[in-house]
Amino acid sequence: MKYNNKPLIFATNNSHKVSEIRQQLGDQFEIITLKEAGITIDIPEPHDTIMANASEKSKTIFDLTGMDCFSEDTGLEVDAIAGEPGVKSARYVEKDEQFSSNIEKLLFKLKDKKNKKAKFRTIISLRINSKEYLFEGVCEGKIIDNNKGINGFGYDPIFIPEGSNRTFAEMTTEEKAFYSHRGKAVKKLAEFLNQ
């Protein structure tokens, strides 16, 4: 499908994700935020998989607005601790607004583990005329013991993607998009909308 020029609502309140995706898509599509669409709700993420949470978010916004939209959910899966934090990546430390607490908890759990392999997984849920399309991006890499870099957000300062010797937080947005889970999923989204 060659997508028409209608705006697409990006169902997130995370400004970092908005700027990453807008930068990657450029002016191919008109992406509008929840705030720009006049939507002020916090979208629930009640499920135990990132795919189900991504679907929930896009369905919530489509049902609310009737407009074409997409959402994404991302998890960091660390081999040595059975795939944690996974679907709880953003809320690894309950009721704590500081993301640094999530990093501290993860590093504490890994301190005696030799295996630091991890992967980021992103699922994008796109809804056009109520029909859902799903796109996945995965980035393999490893966790390091100390924060490095000041860019990015979330677990970026402690994650080095395969093929690099720098953390996501040491990269520019363009460099990160080359490796990243979200970058891969957004590329699939763009290819689908342009086909």
C-alpha positions as CSV (number, residue, x, y, z in Angstrom):
1,M,0.0,0.0,0.0
2,K,1.2,3.5,-0.8
3,Y,0.0,5.5,2.2
4,N,-1.8,8.7,1.5
5,N,-0.9,11.9,3.1
6,K,-3.2,11.7,6.1
7,P,-1.5,12.4,9.4
8,L,-0.5,9.4,11.6
9,I,-0.9,9.7,15.3
10,F,2.1,8.2,17.3
11,A,0.5,6.8,20.4
12,T,3.2,7.7,23.0
13,N,3.9,10.3,25.6
14,N,7.7,9.7,25.3
15,S,9.2,12.7,23.6
16,H,12.6,10.9,23.1
17,K,10.8,8.2,21.0
18,V,8.9,10.9,19.0
19,S,12.1,12.7,18.1
20,E,13.9,9.5,17.1
21,I,11.1,8.4,14.8
22,R,10.5,11.8,13.3
23,Q,14.2,12.1,12.6
24,Q,14.3,8.7,10.9
25,L,11.2,9.2,8.8
26,G,12.0,12.8,7.9
27,D,9.2,14.4,6.0
28,Q,7.9,11.2,4.3
29,F,4.9,11.2,6.6
30,E,3.1,13.6,8.9
31,I,3.6,12.2,12.4
32,I,1.6,13.9,15.2
33,T,1.9,13.3,18.9
34,L,-0.8,12.6,21.4
35,K,-0.4,16.1,22.7
36,E,-0.7,17.6,19.2
37,A,-3.9,15.5,18.7
38,G,-5.3,16.9,22.0
39,I,-5.1,13.6,23.8
40,T,-4.0,13.7,27.4
41,I,-4.6,10.2,28.6
42,D,-2.0,7.8,29.9
43,I,-2.4,4.7,27.8
44,P,-2.5,1.4,29.8
45,E,0.2,-1.2,29.4
46,P,-1.4,-4.1,31.3
47,H,-0.2,-7.1,29.3
48,D,2.7,-9.5,29.8
49,T,4.1,-9.2,26.3
50,I,5.4,-6.2,24.4
51,M,3.3,-7.2,21.4
52,A,0.1,-7.1,23.4
53,N,1.0,-3.7,24.9
54,A,1.8,-2.2,21.5
55,S,-1.6,-3.5,20.2
56,E,-3.4,-2.1,23.3
57,K,-1.9,1.4,22.8
58,S,-2.8,1.6,19.1
59,K,-6.3,0.2,19.6
60,T,-6.9,2.7,22.4
61,I,-6.0,5.7,20.3
62,F,-7.8,4.3,17.2
63,D,-11.0,3.7,19.2
64,L,-10.7,7.2,20.7
65,T,-10.0,9.1,17.5
66,G,-10.9,6.9,14.5
67,M,-7.6,8.2,13.0
68,D,-4.8,6.1,11.6
69,C,-2.2,5.7,14.2
70,F,0.8,3.6,15.4
71,S,2.3,2.7,18.7
72,E,5.4,0.9,19.9
73,D,6.5,-1.1,22.9
74,T,10.1,-1.9,23.6
75,G,11.7,-4.3,26.1
76,L,15.3,-5.1,27.1
77,E,15.8,-8.8,27.5
78,V,18.9,-9.9,29.4
79,D,19.9,-13.6,29.0
80,A,21.4,-14.2,32.5
81,I,18.3,-13.1,34.3
82,A,15.7,-15.0,32.2
83,G,14.9,-12.2,29.9
84,E,14.3,-9.5,32.5
85,P,13.4,-6.7,32.6
86,G,11.5,-7.5,29.3
87,V,8.0,-6.1,29.2
88,K,8.6,-4.3,32.5
89,S,11.7,-2.4,31.2
90,A,10.2,1.1,31.8
91,R,8.8,0.1,35.2
92,Y,11.5,-2.3,36.5
93,V,11.5,-0.4,39.8
94,E,7.9,0.1,40.7
95,K,6.7,3.6,41.6
96,D,10.0,5.3,40.8
97,E,10.1,8.2,38.3
98,Q,13.9,8.1,38.0
99,F,15.0,5.8,35.2
100,S,18.5,5.6,36.8
101,S,16.8,3.3,39.5
102,N,16.0,0.8,36.7
103,I,19.6,0.8,35.6
104,E,20.8,0.4,39.2
105,K,18.5,-2.6,39.7
106,L,19.6,-4.3,36.5
107,L,23.3,-3.8,37.2
108,F,22.8,-5.1,40.8
109,K,21.1,-8.3,39.4
110,L,24.0,-8.8,36.9
111,K,26.9,-8.1,39.3
112,D,27.9,-11.7,39.7
113,K,26.9,-12.9,36.2
114,K,29.6,-13.5,33.6
115,N,27.1,-13.6,30.7
116,K,26.1,-10.0,29.8
117,K,24.4,-10.7,26.5
118,A,21.1,-8.8,26.0
119,K,18.8,-7.7,23.3
120,F,16.4,-4.9,22.7
121,R,13.1,-5.8,21.1
122,T,10.6,-3.3,19.6
123,I,7.1,-4.1,18.3
124,I,5.3,-1.4,16.3
125,S,1.5,-1.7,15.9
126,L,0.1,0.2,13.0
127,R,-3.7,0.7,12.6
128,I,-5.1,1.9,9.2
129,N,-8.8,1.8,8.8
130,S,-9.0,-0.3,11.9
131,K,-6.8,-3.0,10.4
132,E,-3.6,-3.8,12.4
133,Y,-0.1,-4.4,11.0
134,L,2.8,-5.4,13.2
135,F,6.6,-4.8,12.7
136,E,9.4,-6.1,14.8
137,G,13.0,-4.9,15.3
138,V,15.6,-6.6,17.4
139,C,19.1,-5.4,18.4
140,E,21.5,-7.9,19.9
141,G,24.3,-6.6,22.2
142,K,25.6,-6.7,25.7
143,I,25.3,-4.8,29.1
144,I,28.3,-3.0,30.5
145,D,28.9,-2.4,34.2
146,N,29.0,1.5,34.2
147,N,27.1,4.2,32.4
148,K,28.9,5.6,29.3
149,G,27.6,8.5,27.3
150,I,25.1,11.3,27.7
151,N,22.8,10.9,24.7
152,G,19.7,8.8,24.3
153,F,17.5,7.6,27.1
154,G,16.5,4.5,29.1
155,Y,19.1,1.8,29.2
156,D,21.2,3.4,26.4
157,P,24.2,4.3,28.7
158,I,24.8,0.6,29.6
159,F,23.9,-1.2,26.2
160,I,26.5,-1.8,23.5
161,P,25.0,-3.1,20.2
162,E,26.7,-5.9,18.3
163,G,29.2,-4.5,15.8
164,S,30.0,-1.4,17.9
165,N,32.3,-0.6,20.8
166,R,30.2,2.3,22.0
167,T,26.9,2.4,24.0
168,F,23.8,3.9,22.4
169,A,24.3,6.9,24.7
170,E,27.6,7.6,23.1
171,M,26.1,7.7,19.6
172,T,24.2,10.4,17.7
173,T,20.6,9.7,16.8
174,E,21.5,8.7,13.3
175,E,24.2,6.3,14.5
176,K,21.8,4.7,17.0
177,A,19.1,4.3,14.3
178,F,21.6,2.3,12.2
179,Y,21.9,-0.4,14.9
180,S,18.8,0.0,17.0
181,H,15.7,-2.2,17.5
182,R,13.4,0.8,17.1
183,G,15.3,1.9,13.9
184,K,14.8,-1.5,12.4
185,A,11.1,-1.6,13.2
186,V,10.6,1.9,11.9
187,K,12.4,1.0,8.7
188,K,9.9,-1.9,8.2
189,L,7.0,0.5,8.9
190,A,8.3,3.0,6.4
191,E,8.8,0.3,3.7
192,F,5.3,-0.9,4.3
193,L,3.7,2.5,4.0
194,N,5.7,3.3,0.9
195,Q,5.2,0.0,-1.0
